[in-house]
Amino acid sequence: MTSLVTAGARSRAFMTPYAFLLPALVVTAAVILFPVLQTAWMSLHDFVLFRPRDVPFIGLGNFERMWNDEVFWISLGHSFLWIALVVGFQFLLGLGAALLLNQSFWWRGLARSLVVVPWALPSVIIGLMWTWMYDFNVGVINDGLIRLGLISEPVAWLARPDTAFYAVIVALIWQGFPFFAVVVLAGLQTIPAELYEAAEIDGASRFQKLVYVTLPSISEVIATALLLRTIWVANSLDVILVMTGGGPGYATHTLPLYAFLKAYSGMEFGYGAALALVLTALLLVVVFVYVRRVAREIGR
C-alpha cells in the first residue's frame, strides 16, 4: 500500500509541471501553430481569394513559381541588405547612446526619457513624418542640405530607385536604435565597477576598457538583442508600406512586403503563403544558430 501511495505521489509530482504548462501550450497552439499549419496548407494550393471554391492542390507549384520569379529574388536580396544595414546601424547608434547615457551628467534622466521617443511612436507616424521630411518641395532634409551646400537642388528621395531604399532604411534606423540603447544600458549597469578599476590599474585606455571589459561583459545581452531585432526588422513592412508602398518599381520591395502585396493586393493567398514560409524558414535558421550558440555557452 505504501509503495502505491509513493508511486502516486511521484506520478503527481512528475505531471504537475506539465499541468501548469498545458494552458500556455493550448494558447500557443491556437495562436501560432494553427495559423502556421494553415499557411503551409495554403502554400500547397492555388488559393486565389476571388475564386474561394476553386482551390486546386498544386504541391510545390508555388515554390517552383517562386524560383522563376525575378521579383522574389529582388525582394530576397533587398531583405538581406535591409536587415544587415538596419540592425547593424541601430546597434552601433544604440551602443553609442547607451555609453553616453551611462555617464553622469545633470540632465541624464531627461536624456534617458527622450531617447525612447522614436521607439514609442507608432510606425505609421514614423513613416508619415519621414515622408514629409523627404518631401521634394517642402522637406526639411532638402532644405537643410541646400543651405549647407551639399546639394544644389532638391532631390526626390522617395521617388528615385537609387535613393528610395536607403531613405527608408534611415527612417527605420532612427525608429529602432532606442531599443538597443535601453537594452545595452541595462546591461552596462550590471558590470561590476571593480573590473574597470582593475583595467585602470593595468593602464588600459578608454577604448581598451570598451573592447576587453564592457563588450565581453554584456555579450549575452547584445546577442539576445541582436536576435530579437533581426526577427522584428526581417518581418517589418509597415514603414515601407507607408513611405513608398514598395516602389518606385521594386526598389523598396522586401520579402514580407512582397508576400503581403501578393496576398492582400493580388489576392493570391497561396503564393503569398509560400513567400511567408520561405521567410519563416530563413528566420528559423537564425534562431537555430543562436540556440546552438547559447547551448555551447551553457555546456562550458
Summary of the structure (lengths in Angstrom):
residues: 300
radius of gyration: 24.9
end to end distance: 45.1
largest distance: 93.8
contacts: 865
relative contact order: 0.13
helix: 74%
strand: 1%
